[in-house]
Amino acid sequence: MKLNKKDKNFLLSLSRQTLEKYFLDEKKPDVDEDSLPEKFRQKLATFITLTKNSELRGCIGQILPKFPLYKDVINNT
């Protein structure tokens, strides 16, 4: 599946929201799955890389799809 710039920005924003929410109250963000486009509800594998000042801080991911794309981003962040 190809993601356009808007899609990539959404997933980046979701990852950032996940980090912020977890550090504030140790919970994952609530996402209304029905409001998401179909492409974000497809089961796809993700790989998340965290950097700070262009330096690698950590990375985690899956090579096999287990969850919808948006959930995989949340789970791997």
Protein Blocks (a to p, Z undefined) as FASTA:
>chain_A
ZZdfklmmmmmmmmmmmmmmmmmnopacdddfklpcfklmpccdddddddeehiafbdcd
dfbdfbdfklmmmmmZZ
